[in-house]
Amino acid sequence: MKRPGRLLHAVAPVATAAALLLVAGCGLTDASDLSDNDGTRISGADRAGTEPSSESERAKDDALIAELPPGLGAPDKKELAQQILATAENSTLDWRGQYDYIEDLGDGNGYTAGIIGFCTGTNDLLTLVERYTKSHPDNGLARYLPALRKVDGSDSHEGLDPGFTDAWVKEAQKADFRKAQETERDRIYFDPAVRLAKLDGLGTLGQLIYYDAMVLHGPGTGPRGFYGLREAAMAKADIPSQGGTEKTYLDIFLDIHRKAMQYEDPQRDTTRIDTTQRKFLDDGNFDLSTPLRWEMYGETFRVS
């Protein structure tokens, strides 16, 4: 079954939610998260003040991170993270089998595609194709760029049907496009989440929790964007780098994450938290040591 978590998530129609836009990760955030006053797109991290304001401050952060254990950035842990998210997104451990995945889930985000759920309605799929086209101008998706720009922010297929899905599947057979998907996944979601988690004093599990929330809610500063969730959690508990207890902070973050998941639909399945991330936390497995066992949508998964 494809992406059961998202099938249960009903998104407010664009026409009746003028103050909201769909953003990366198929999550909701405030429209103000996407651009500054002159319309230039900027990251949620910059808006939230989570990135250093000068090159010297960033260099200090880089030096601090360099002294820390690799955490989720270690190859085996990064692989594990992709497997765990794949069970939430596609009910499988085989995340590499999703490069050619594409379908409209009827959730208001248009087509959802690829290894992390890039969406035609949430800008990240458009960004992926634009960046890929710069280095591969003759790719099979380039001719759909005008249509992708037009449908961005909506669930429309105008200009995409009937050929876009076939073009995606065909392009996904190419190693360069598979690499492009991984690069965008890391640039938009994985790298910022892991970096910030390390600066917050979180271990490997906390880095996974941030990564999952970044993917699911998008890098927005609104109350249901990733940076908004973090701000809400920090208002209730100190992060470890400021003297807080890791378990206490992560418990609160997961509570807020769960509430945000069910904002639109109180019946939405939350096993990606309840029987996965919360289980790891309750077990005290802050390093995500294997073997691991968790349940997602009633199905049991194991990694030895």
PyMOL commands that set and color helices and strands:
alter all, ss='L'
color gray80, all
select helices_A, chain A and resi 4-7+14-16+24-26+31-33+44-48+55-67+71-73+75-90+95-98+124-135+142-151+164-171+175-199+204-217+226-234+240-242+246-261+271-282
alter helices_A, ss='H'
color red, helices_A
select strands_A, chain A and resi 20-23+27-30+102-104+111-113+118-119+292-296+299-303
alter strands_A, ss='S'
color yellow, strands_A
deselect
rebuild
show_as cartoon
